[in-house]
Amino acid sequence: SSFSSLSSLSSSSSSAHASTPVQTTKEFDGVVFALPAPLLCRILNASPQPLVSESFSRSTLDFFSSVTYVAQVRMYAARRSSDDANTGVHLVPPHPILGTIEFFSGRRGAWGACPPDTQWMLLCASAAYSERIVREKLQREEVMDALWTAASSIVPELFPLSEADVVDLHQWEHAVPIIEPQHYEHMEGYKERGALAIAGDWSVHACVEGAVRSGERAAAYFASRWPESRM
C-alpha cells in the first residue's frame, strides 16, 4: 500500500496486518517500508509497540526519528520547435529562487524521452525557496510564475510558459536526506529482524543505486527468513 492509504500496523502470530483509514486490512508475512524516514516514523508511532520493537531496537528508532530532509521543487516545460537550444546554468552563490536552469533541444538529449524537434526547460528551485513552497503550501501558479520569471531574467531566450505544450511542477517534501556525522555508522548497526524491514536511499547511500541496493538487502533478509516454498 502507498503511505497515503496506510494508517497503522498490527500483528498476529508471525504475520503483519496493514490497516487503512477506511478499516481495510491486509495480511502479509512481512512488510518492507521503502519510504523516507519521517513517514516511516509516522506509521511506526501509530502501530503496536510490541510489533515495532520486535523489528527495531530503541536506539534504531531514535536514529530514524533524527533523520531530516531537504525539500526539492522542479518545473519541467516543453514545446515543439526545431530551433536549437543549448544552455545550462548552475547558480553560485545560490539564487534566492533558483538553483539551476537547463534549456536544451531534444536532439541534444533530455531527462527522459524527448523528440528531436522539441525544446525543453528544467528549472530547479533553490533549497530555500523549495522549503518555503512546501512549508507555506504556495499555489502552483505562483510557484511556476516565480521560477519562470527568475529564470528568464538570467536566460532571456527561454520560451514563455504560454507557448509550452506541457508544463509539470514536481514537489518533494522529503527529497534529499541530510546525512549528519555518524549517519552510516548508525545504519551499520541496524540488522533486520522480525516482520518489518526498511529500504530507501537514506538507509544505504544516496540516489537510485542506494535505493535499489536497500531493496535487495530487504529481499535477501526475507529470503533467508522464510522457507523457499513461501517465496
Accessible surface in RSA format (square Angstrom, percent):
REM  Atomic radii and reference values for relative SASA: ProtOr
REM  Chains: A
REM  Algorithm: Lee & Richards
REM  Probe-radius: 1.40
REM  Slices: 20
REM RES _ NUM      All-atoms   Total-Side   Main-Chain    Non-polar    All polar
REM                ABS   REL    ABS   REL    ABS   REL    ABS   REL    ABS   REL
RES SER A   1    94.20  79.6  13.32  17.8  80.89 186.3  19.34  41.2  74.87 104.9
RES SER A   2    69.60  58.8  51.87  69.2  17.74  40.9  52.78 112.4  16.82  23.6
RES PHE A   3    60.68  30.4  47.27  29.3  13.41  34.9  48.95  29.7  11.73  33.6
RES SER A   4   100.12  84.6  66.05  88.1  34.08  78.5  54.11 115.2  46.01  64.5
RES SER A   5    42.47  35.9  39.60  52.8   2.87   6.6  36.41  77.5   6.05   8.5
RES LEU A   6    18.45  10.3  11.62   8.3   6.83  17.2  11.65   8.2   6.79  18.3
RES SER A   7    44.21  37.4  30.11  40.2  14.09  32.5  30.76  65.5  13.44  18.8
RES SER A   8    27.38  23.1  27.38  36.5   0.00   0.0   7.77  16.5  19.61  27.5
RES LEU A   9     1.99   1.1   0.00   0.0   1.99   5.0   0.27   0.2   1.72   4.6
RES SER A  10    40.98  34.6  40.98  54.7   0.00   0.0  31.34  66.7   9.64  13.5
RES SER A  11    56.07  47.4  28.03  37.4  28.04  64.6   4.13   8.8  51.94  72.8
RES SER A  12    56.75  48.0  48.63  64.9   8.12  18.7  45.32  96.5  11.42  16.0
RES SER A  13   119.84 101.3  61.99  82.7  57.85 133.3  65.85 140.2  53.99  75.6
RES SER A  14    68.41  57.8  56.80  75.8  11.60  26.7  45.52  96.9  22.88  32.1
RES SER A  15    11.56   9.8  10.27  13.7   1.28   3.0   0.29   0.6  11.27  15.8
RES ALA A  16     0.00   0.0   0.00   0.0   0.00   0.0   0.00   0.0   0.00   0.0
RES HIS A  17    38.49  21.0  38.49  26.8   0.00   0.0  26.42  27.2  12.07  14.0
RES ALA A  18     7.83   7.2   6.32   9.8   1.50   3.4   6.32   8.9   1.50   4.0
RES SER A  19    23.74  20.1  23.74  31.7   0.00   0.0  12.70  27.0  11.04  15.5
RES THR A  20    20.65  14.7  18.40  18.7   2.26   5.4  18.40  24.7   2.26   3.4
RES PRO A  21    88.67  64.6  62.70  57.2  25.97  94.4  69.76  57.6  18.91 117.5
RES VAL A  22   120.08  79.0  96.86  87.7  23.22  56.0 103.25  89.7  16.83  45.6
RES GLN A  23   154.79  86.6 129.93  95.0  24.86  59.2  55.82 118.8  98.97  75.1
RES THR A  24    63.78  45.4  58.35  59.2   5.43  13.0  42.24  56.7  21.54  32.6
RES THR A  25    72.59  51.6  43.87  44.5  28.72  68.4  28.38  38.1  44.21  66.8
RES LYS A  26   118.48  57.8 113.66  69.7   4.82  11.5  64.57  58.1  53.90  57.4
RES GLU A  27   113.61  65.2  84.59  64.0  29.02  69.1  25.96  50.2  87.65  71.6
RES PHE A  28    77.98  39.0  72.83  45.1   5.15  13.4  77.98  47.3   0.00   0.0
RES ASP A  29    51.16  35.8  45.92  45.7   5.24  12.4   2.77   6.5  48.39  48.3
RES GLY A  30    14.92  18.4   0.00   N/A  14.92  18.4   0.33   0.9  14.59  32.7
RES VAL A  31    20.95  13.8  17.32  15.7   3.64   8.8  20.95  18.2   0.00   0.0
RES VAL A  32    63.80  42.0  40.02  36.2  23.78  57.3  40.02  34.8  23.78  64.5
RES PHE A  33     7.74   3.9   5.30   3.3   2.44   6.4   7.25   4.4   0.48   1.4
RES ALA A  34    76.82  70.6  45.23  69.8  31.59  71.9  46.38  65.3  30.44  80.6
RES LEU A  35    27.13  15.1  19.88  14.2   7.25  18.2  26.88  18.9   0.25   0.7
RES PRO A  36    33.29  24.3  31.61  28.8   1.69   6.1  32.71  27.0   0.58   3.6
RES ALA A  37     0.00   0.0   0.00   0.0   0.00   0.0   0.00   0.0   0.00   0.0
RES PRO A  38    40.65  29.6  28.49  26.0  12.16  44.2  35.83  29.6   4.83  30.0
RES LEU A  39    31.06  17.3  31.06  22.2   0.00   0.0  31.06  21.8   0.00   0.0
RES LEU A  40     0.00   0.0   0.00   0.0   0.00   0.0   0.00   0.0   0.00   0.0
RES CYS A  41    17.32  13.1  16.59  18.5   0.74   1.7  13.01  33.0   4.32   4.7
RES ARG A  42   133.30  56.0 124.16  63.3   9.14  21.8  56.10  76.7  77.20  46.8
RES ILE A  43     3.02   1.7   2.19   1.6   0.83   2.0   3.02   2.2   0.00   0.0
RES LEU A  44     3.81   2.1   3.42   2.5   0.38   1.0   3.55   2.5   0.26   0.7
RES ASN A  45   118.56  81.8  91.45  88.4  27.10  65.3  24.55  59.1  94.01  90.9
RES ALA A  46    62.14  57.1  32.51  50.2  29.64  67.4  44.61  62.8  17.54  46.5
RES SER A  47     7.24   6.1   0.00   0.0   7.24  16.7   1.53   3.2   5.71   8.0
RES PRO A  48    58.76  42.8  45.97  41.9  12.79  46.5  57.98  47.9   0.78   4.8
RES GLN A  49    88.66  49.6  85.54  62.5   3.12   7.4  64.12 136.5  24.55  18.6
RES PRO A  50   106.63  77.7  93.71  85.4  12.92  47.0  99.94  82.5   6.69  41.6
RES LEU A  51     7.31   4.1   2.65   1.9   4.66  11.7   6.16   4.3   1.15   3.1
RES VAL A  52     1.19   0.8   1.19   1.1   0.00   0.0   1.19   1.0   0.00   0.0
RES SER A  53    60.78  51.4  53.02  70.8   7.77  17.9  37.62  80.1  23.17  32.5
RES GLU A  54    92.99  53.4  78.17  59.1  14.82  35.3  37.59  72.7  55.40  45.2
RES SER A  55     1.12   0.9   0.00   0.0   1.12   2.6   0.00   0.0   1.12   1.6
RES PHE A  56     2.12   1.1   0.00   0.0   2.12   5.5   1.31   0.8   0.80   2.3
RES SER A  57    40.69  34.4  34.12  45.5   6.57  15.1  34.23  72.9   6.46   9.0
RES ARG A  58   154.09  64.7 145.04  73.9   9.05  21.6  83.45 114.0  70.64  42.8
RES SER A  59    81.68  69.0  70.59  94.2  11.09  25.6  52.09 110.9  29.59  41.5
RES THR A  60    18.45  13.1  13.85  14.0   4.61  11.0   6.20   8.3  12.25  18.5
RES LEU A  61    19.47  10.8  16.88  12.1   2.58   6.5  16.88  11.9   2.58   7.0
RES ASP A  62    74.65  52.3  69.40  69.1   5.26  12.4  27.02  63.6  47.63  47.5
RES PHE A  63    19.16   9.6  13.05   8.1   6.11  15.9  18.48  11.2   0.68   2.0
RES PHE A  64     0.75   0.4   0.19   0.1   0.56   1.5   0.19   0.1   0.56   1.6
RES SER A  65    79.61  67.3  48.45  64.7  31.16  71.8  36.63  78.0  42.99  60.2
RES SER A  66    68.05  57.5  46.23  61.7  21.82  50.3  46.19  98.4  21.87  30.6
RES VAL A  67     8.85   5.8   1.05   0.9   7.80  18.8   4.96   4.3   3.89  10.5
RES THR A  68    70.62  50.2  67.99  68.9   2.63   6.3  63.17  84.9   7.45  11.3
RES TYR A  69    27.36  12.8   5.73   3.3  21.63  56.3   5.36   4.0  22.00  27.1
RES VAL A  70    45.15  29.7  45.15  40.9   0.00   0.0  45.15  39.2   0.00   0.0
RES ALA A  71     3.70   3.4   1.00   1.5   2.70   6.2   1.00   1.4   2.70   7.2
RES GLN A  72    48.43  27.1  48.20  35.2   0.22   0.5   4.89  10.4  43.54  33.0
RES VAL A  73     0.00   0.0   0.00   0.0   0.00   0.0   0.00   0.0   0.00   0.0
RES ARG A  74    72.04  30.2  72.04  36.7   0.00   0.0   0.70   1.0  71.34  43.2
RES MET A  75     0.00   0.0   0.00   0.0   0.00   0.0   0.00   0.0   0.00   0.0
RES TYR A  76    62.69  29.3  62.39  35.5   0.31   0.8  45.50  34.2  17.19  21.2
RES ALA A  77     2.46   2.3   0.00   0.0   2.46   5.6   1.07   1.5   1.40   3.7
RES ALA A  78    17.41  16.0  17.40  26.8   0.01   0.0  17.41  24.5   0.00   0.0
RES ARG A  79    47.88  20.1  46.83  23.9   1.05   2.5   7.75  10.6  40.13  24.3
RES ARG A  80   152.88  64.2 133.09  67.8  19.79  47.1  54.40  74.3  98.48  59.7
RES SER A  81    20.39  17.2   9.10  12.1  11.29  26.0  14.41  30.7   5.98   8.4
RES SER A  82    86.65  73.2  70.47  94.0  16.18  37.3  37.72  80.3  48.92  68.5
RES ASP A  83    90.09  63.1  85.06  84.7   5.04  11.9  21.73  51.1  68.37  68.2
RES ASP A  84    72.84  51.0  45.25  45.0  27.60  65.3  24.20  56.9  48.65  48.5
RES ALA A  85     7.28   6.7   0.04   0.1   7.24  16.5   7.28  10.3   0.00   0.0
RES ASN A  86    87.46  60.3  61.06  59.0  26.40  63.6   9.74  23.4  77.73  75.1
RES THR A  87    32.08  22.8  28.46  28.9   3.62   8.6  19.47  26.1  12.61  19.1
RES GLY A  88    49.07  60.5   0.00   N/A  49.07  60.5  13.49  37.0  35.57  79.7
RES VAL A  89    37.75  24.8  34.55  31.3   3.20   7.7  37.52  32.6   0.23   0.6
RES HIS A  90   139.28  76.1 116.96  81.3  22.32  57.1  77.81  80.2  61.47  71.5
RES LEU A  91    32.93  18.3  22.56  16.1  10.37  26.1  24.05  16.9   8.88  23.9
RES VAL A  92   134.07  88.2 102.55  92.8  31.52  75.9 102.77  89.3  31.30  84.9
RES PRO A  93   110.70  80.7 102.90  93.8   7.80  28.3 103.90  85.8   6.80  42.2
RES PRO A  94   114.10  83.2  93.28  85.0  20.82  75.7  94.51  78.0  19.59 121.8
RES HIS A  95    47.54  26.0  41.66  29.0   5.88  15.0  28.04  28.9  19.50  22.7
RES PRO A  96    99.70  72.7  83.64  76.2  16.07  58.4  93.45  77.2   6.25  38.8
RES ILE A  97    37.31  21.2  37.31  27.8   0.00   0.0  37.31  26.9   0.00   0.0
RES LEU A  98     0.00   0.0   0.00   0.0   0.00   0.0   0.00   0.0   0.00   0.0
RES GLY A  99    22.49  27.7   0.00   N/A  22.49  27.7  19.10  52.4   3.40   7.6
RES THR A 100    23.43  16.7  23.43  23.8   0.00   0.0  21.94  29.5   1.49   2.2
RES ILE A 101     0.06   0.0   0.00   0.0   0.06   0.1   0.00   0.0   0.06   0.2
RES GLU A 102    29.76  17.1  29.76  22.5   0.00   0.0   8.15  15.8  21.60  17.6
RES PHE A 103     6.72   3.4   6.72   4.2   0.00   0.0   6.72   4.1   0.00   0.0
RES PHE A 104    42.75  21.4  42.75  26.5   0.00   0.0  42.75  25.9   0.00   0.0
RES SER A 105     0.56   0.5   0.56   0.7   0.00   0.0   0.56   1.2   0.00   0.0
RES GLY A 106     7.73   9.5   0.00   N/A   7.73   9.5   0.00   0.0   7.73  17.3
RES ARG A 107   131.69  55.3  94.57  48.2  37.12  88.4  52.40  71.6  79.28  48.1
RES ARG A 108   121.10  50.8  81.53  41.6  39.57  94.2  25.47  34.8  95.63  58.0
RES GLY A 109    38.19  47.1   0.00   N/A  38.19  47.1  35.86  98.4   2.33   5.2
RES ALA A 110    40.75  37.5   5.74   8.9  35.01  79.6  10.19  14.4  30.55  80.9
RES TRP A 111   180.89  72.6 148.14  71.7  32.75  76.9 150.49  80.2  30.40  49.3
RES GLY A 112    57.79  71.3   0.00   N/A  57.79  71.3  40.23 110.4  17.56  39.3
RES ALA A 113   115.87 106.5  69.36 107.0  46.50 105.8  79.12 111.4  36.75  97.4
RES CYS A 114    30.76  23.3   9.79  10.9  20.97  49.3   4.96  12.6  25.80  27.8
RES PRO A 115    58.82  42.9  51.46  46.9   7.36  26.8  58.03  47.9   0.80   5.0
RES PRO A 116    88.19  64.3  85.90  78.3   2.29   8.3  86.48  71.4   1.71  10.6
RES ASP A 117    66.78  46.8  63.93  63.6   2.85   6.7  29.79  70.1  36.99  36.9
RES THR A 118     7.88   5.6   7.85   8.0   0.03   0.1   6.71   9.0   1.17   1.8
RES GLN A 119     6.26   3.5   6.26   4.6   0.00   0.0   0.00   0.0   6.26   4.7
RES TRP A 120    21.85   8.8  21.85  10.6   0.00   0.0  21.85  11.6   0.00   0.0
RES MET A 121     0.66   0.3   0.00   0.0   0.66   1.6   0.00   0.0   0.66   0.9
RES LEU A 122     3.80   2.1   3.80   2.7   0.00   0.0   3.80   2.7   0.00   0.0
RES LEU A 123     0.00   0.0   0.00   0.0   0.00   0.0   0.00   0.0   0.00   0.0
RES CYS A 124    18.19  13.8  18.19  20.3   0.00   0.0   9.28  23.5   8.91   9.6
RES ALA A 125     9.31   8.6   0.00   0.0   9.31  21.2   0.00   0.0   9.31  24.7
RES SER A 126     7.46   6.3   4.42   5.9   3.03   7.0   7.46  15.9   0.00   0.0
RES ALA A 127    62.03  57.0  49.80  76.9  12.22  27.8  53.72  75.7   8.30  22.0
RES ALA A 128    74.70  68.7  58.20  89.8  16.51  37.6  66.40  93.5   8.31  22.0
RES TYR A 129     9.33   4.4   6.46   3.7   2.88   7.5   6.88   5.2   2.45   3.0
RES SER A 130     0.60   0.5   0.60   0.8   0.00   0.0   0.01   0.0   0.59   0.8
RES GLU A 131    61.52  35.3  61.25  46.3   0.27   0.6  27.47  53.1  34.05  27.8
RES ARG A 132    94.20  39.6  94.20  48.0   0.00   0.0  24.09  32.9  70.12  42.5
RES ILE A 133     0.36   0.2   0.05   0.0   0.30   0.7   0.05   0.0   0.30   0.8
RES VAL A 134    30.15  19.8  22.41  20.3   7.74  18.6  25.67  22.3   4.48  12.2
RES ARG A 135   157.41  66.1 131.08  66.8  26.33  62.7  78.13 106.8  79.28  48.0
RES GLU A 136    85.85  49.3  58.86  44.5  27.00  64.3  30.80  59.6  55.05  44.9
RES LYS A 137   164.93  80.5 147.60  90.6  17.34  41.3 112.81 101.5  52.12  55.5
RES LEU A 138    25.29  14.1  14.14  10.1  11.15  28.0  16.58  11.6   8.70  23.4
RES GLN A 139   122.94  68.7 120.47  88.0   2.47   5.9  44.38  94.5  78.56  59.6
RES ARG A 140    97.93  41.1  93.65  47.7   4.28  10.2  41.55  56.8  56.38  34.2
RES GLU A 141   119.61  68.7 114.34  86.5   5.27  12.5  69.57 134.6  50.04  40.9
RES GLU A 142    84.44  48.5  73.16  55.4  11.28  26.9  41.45  80.2  42.99  35.1
RES VAL A 143     0.00   0.0   0.00   0.0   0.00   0.0   0.00   0.0   0.00   0.0
RES MET A 144    27.19  14.1  27.19  18.0   0.00   0.0  26.48  22.5   0.71   0.9
RES ASP A 145    90.15  63.1  87.51  87.1   2.64   6.2  21.10  49.7  69.04  68.9
RES ALA A 146    27.85  25.6  19.19  29.6   8.66  19.7  26.05  36.7   1.80   4.8
RES LEU A 147     0.00   0.0   0.00   0.0   0.00   0.0   0.00   0.0   0.00   0.0
RES TRP A 148    59.91  24.0  59.91  29.0   0.00   0.0  59.91  31.9   0.00   0.0
RES THR A 149    73.04  51.9  71.94  72.9   1.10   2.6  63.67  85.5   9.36  14.2
RES ALA A 150    13.23  12.2   6.09   9.4   7.14  16.2  12.92  18.2   0.31   0.8
RES ALA A 151     0.00   0.0   0.00   0.0   0.00   0.0   0.00   0.0   0.00   0.0
RES SER A 152    20.99  17.7  15.15  20.2   5.84  13.5   6.91  14.7  14.08  19.7
RES SER A 153    86.57  73.2  48.48  64.7  38.09  87.7  48.91 104.2  37.65  52.8
RES ILE A 154    63.71  36.3  38.84  28.9  24.87  59.9  43.32  31.2  20.39  55.3
RES VAL A 155     5.41   3.6   4.24   3.8   1.17   2.8   5.41   4.7   0.00   0.0
RES PRO A 156   103.85  75.7  80.52  73.4  23.33  84.8  82.51  68.1  21.34 132.6
RES GLU A 157    99.63  57.2  77.76  58.8  21.87  52.1  53.41 103.3  46.22  37.7
RES LEU A 158     8.07   4.5   0.00   0.0   8.07  20.3   0.00   0.0   8.07  21.7
RES PHE A 159     3.32   1.7   0.15   0.1   3.17   8.2   3.32   2.0   0.00   0.0
RES PRO A 160    51.22  37.3  51.03  46.5   0.18   0.7  51.22  42.3   0.00   0.0
RES LEU A 161    39.60  22.1  28.43  20.3  11.17  28.1  28.74  20.2  10.86  29.2
RES SER A 162   109.37  92.4  63.60  84.9  45.77 105.4  59.64 127.0  49.72  69.7
RES GLU A 163    88.82  51.0  69.22  52.4  19.60  46.7  36.29  70.2  52.53  42.9
RES ALA A 164    22.57  20.8   0.00   0.0  22.57  51.3   0.00   0.0  22.57  59.8
RES ASP A 165   102.16  71.6  64.61  64.3  37.56  88.8  32.47  76.4  69.69  69.5
RES VAL A 166    85.56  56.3  79.41  71.9   6.14  14.8  85.56  74.3   0.00   0.0
RES VAL A 167    38.04  25.0  18.95  17.2  19.09  46.0  19.00  16.5  19.04  51.6
RES ASP A 168    57.71  40.4  57.61  57.3   0.10   0.2  10.71  25.2  47.00  46.9
RES LEU A 169    16.88   9.4   1.28   0.9  15.59  39.2   1.28   0.9  15.59  42.0
RES HIS A 170    67.42  36.8  64.52  44.8   2.89   7.4  42.89  44.2  24.53  28.5
RES GLN A 171    83.41  46.6  53.41  39.0  29.99  71.4  18.39  39.1  65.02  49.3
RES TRP A 172    99.52  39.9  95.91  46.4   3.61   8.5  69.75  37.2  29.77  48.3
RES GLU A 173    99.92  57.4  87.87  66.5  12.05  28.7  20.94  40.5  78.98  64.5
RES HIS A 174    39.41  21.5  23.68  16.5  15.73  40.2   8.66   8.9  30.75  35.8
RES ALA A 175    28.71  26.4   4.71   7.3  24.01  54.6   8.31  11.7  20.41  54.1
RES VAL A 176    70.71  46.5  70.36  63.7   0.35   0.9  70.71  61.4   0.00   0.0
RES PRO A 177     9.11   6.6   3.13   2.9   5.98  21.7   3.13   2.6   5.98  37.2
RES ILE A 178    67.94  38.7  62.30  46.4   5.64  13.6  66.44  47.8   1.50   4.1
RES ILE A 179    70.14  39.9  41.77  31.1  28.37  68.4  41.77  30.1  28.37  77.0
RES GLU A 180    95.56  54.9  92.69  70.1   2.87   6.8  40.01  77.4  55.54  45.3
RES PRO A 181   120.80  88.0  95.63  87.2  25.17  91.5 107.71  88.9  13.09  81.3
RES GLN A 182   112.14  62.7  95.25  69.6  16.89  40.2  25.33  53.9  86.81  65.8
RES HIS A 183     6.48   3.5   3.92   2.7   2.55   6.5   2.11   2.2   4.37   5.1
RES TYR A 184    88.82  41.5  82.91  47.2   5.92  15.4  77.30  58.1  11.53  14.2
RES GLU A 185   116.98  67.2 102.20  77.3  14.77  35.2  45.11  87.3  71.87  58.7
RES HIS A 186    94.90  51.9  81.64  56.7  13.26  33.9  53.10  54.7  41.80  48.6
RES MET A 187    11.02   5.7   6.47   4.3   4.55  10.8   6.40   5.4   4.62   6.1
RES GLU A 188   125.15  71.9 116.32  88.0   8.83  21.0  49.70  96.1  75.45  61.6
RES GLY A 189    57.44  70.8   0.00   N/A  57.44  70.8  34.88  95.7  22.56  50.5
RES TYR A 190    13.67   6.4   5.01   2.9   8.65  22.5   5.60   4.2   8.07   9.9
RES LYS A 191   136.86  66.8 128.97  79.1   7.89  18.8  92.80  83.5  44.06  46.9
RES GLU A 192    36.18  20.8  19.55  14.8  16.63  39.6   0.55   1.1  35.63  29.1
RES ARG A 193   104.85  44.0 101.68  51.8   3.17   7.6  46.97  64.2  57.88  35.1
RES GLY A 194     9.57  11.8   0.00   N/A   9.57  11.8   3.40   9.3   6.17  13.8
RES ALA A 195     3.95   3.6   3.95   6.1   0.00   0.0   3.95   5.6   0.00   0.0
RES LEU A 196     0.03   0.0   0.00   0.0   0.03   0.1   0.00   0.0   0.03   0.1
RES ALA A 197     0.00   0.0   0.00   0.0   0.00   0.0   0.00   0.0   0.00   0.0
RES ILE A 198     0.08   0.0   0.08   0.1   0.00   0.0   0.08   0.1   0.00   0.0
RES ALA A 199     4.48   4.1   4.48   6.9   0.00   0.0   4.48   6.3   0.00   0.0
RES GLY A 200    12.86  15.9   0.00   N/A  12.86  15.9  12.42  34.1   0.44   1.0
RES ASP A 201    36.17  25.3  34.26  34.1   1.91   4.5   4.15   9.8  32.02  31.9
RES TRP A 202     3.06   1.2   2.51   1.2   0.55   1.3   3.06   1.6   0.00   0.0
RES SER A 203     2.31   2.0   0.00   0.0   2.31   5.3   0.00   0.0   2.31   3.2
RES VAL A 204    37.98  25.0  25.61  23.2  12.37  29.8  29.51  25.6   8.47  23.0
RES HIS A 205    66.01  36.1  66.01  45.9   0.00   0.0  52.49  54.1  13.53  15.7
RES ALA A 206    49.93  45.9  40.96  63.2   8.97  20.4  42.07  59.2   7.86  20.8
RES CYS A 207    94.09  71.2  79.84  89.0  14.25  33.5  35.30  89.4  58.79  63.4
RES VAL A 208   117.57  77.4 114.59 103.7   2.98   7.2 116.97 101.6   0.60   1.6
RES GLU A 209    92.18  52.9  85.28  64.5   6.90  16.4  37.28  72.1  54.91  44.8
RES GLY A 210     0.00   0.0   0.00   N/A   0.00   0.0   0.00   0.0   0.00   0.0
RES ALA A 211    41.78  38.4  34.74  53.6   7.03  16.0  35.08  49.4   6.69  17.7
RES VAL A 212    80.13  52.7  72.16  65.3   7.96  19.2  78.96  68.6   1.16   3.2
RES ARG A 213   122.64  51.5 118.17  60.2   4.48  10.7  22.89  31.3  99.75  60.5
RES SER A 214     0.00   0.0   0.00   0.0   0.00   0.0   0.00   0.0   0.00   0.0
RES GLY A 215    29.71  36.6   0.00   N/A  29.71  36.6  24.83  68.1   4.88  10.9
RES GLU A 216   107.38  61.7  98.37  74.4   9.02  21.5  45.44  87.9  61.94  50.6
RES ARG A 217    73.06  30.7  64.50  32.9   8.56  20.4  55.32  75.6  17.74  10.8
RES ALA A 218     1.46   1.3   1.46   2.3   0.00   0.0   1.46   2.1   0.00   0.0
RES ALA A 219    57.60  53.0  49.17  75.9   8.43  19.2  56.29  79.3   1.30   3.5
RES ALA A 220    62.89  57.8  50.27  77.6  12.62  28.7  57.10  80.4   5.79  15.4
RES TYR A 221    34.21  16.0  27.43  15.6   6.78  17.6  32.31  24.3   1.90   2.3
RES PHE A 222    10.67   5.3  10.67   6.6   0.00   0.0  10.67   6.5   0.00   0.0
RES ALA A 223    50.44  46.4  35.56  54.9  14.88  33.8  35.75  50.3  14.69  38.9
RES SER A 224    95.16  80.4  54.43  72.6  40.73  93.8  51.91 110.5  43.24  60.6
RES ARG A 225    90.81  38.1  57.77  29.5  33.04  78.7  24.06  32.9  66.76  40.5
RES TRP A 226    41.79  16.8  33.60  16.3   8.20  19.2  31.26  16.7  10.54  17.1
RES PRO A 227    79.59  58.0  66.65  60.8  12.94  47.0  78.90  65.1   0.69   4.3
RES GLU A 228   157.90  90.7 141.23 106.8  16.67  39.7  57.08 110.4 100.82  82.3
RES SER A 229   107.95  91.2  64.12  85.6  43.83 101.0  59.97 127.7  47.98  67.2
RES ARG A 230   104.92  44.1  77.41  39.5  27.51  65.5  43.94  60.0  60.98  37.0
RES MET A 231   126.09  65.3  62.39  41.3  63.70 151.7  91.17  77.5  34.92  46.3
END  Absolute sums over single chains surface
CHAIN  1 A    12550.5       9883.5       2667.0       7320.7       5229.9
END  Absolute sums over all chains
TOTAL         12550.5       9883.5       2667.0       7320.7       5229.9
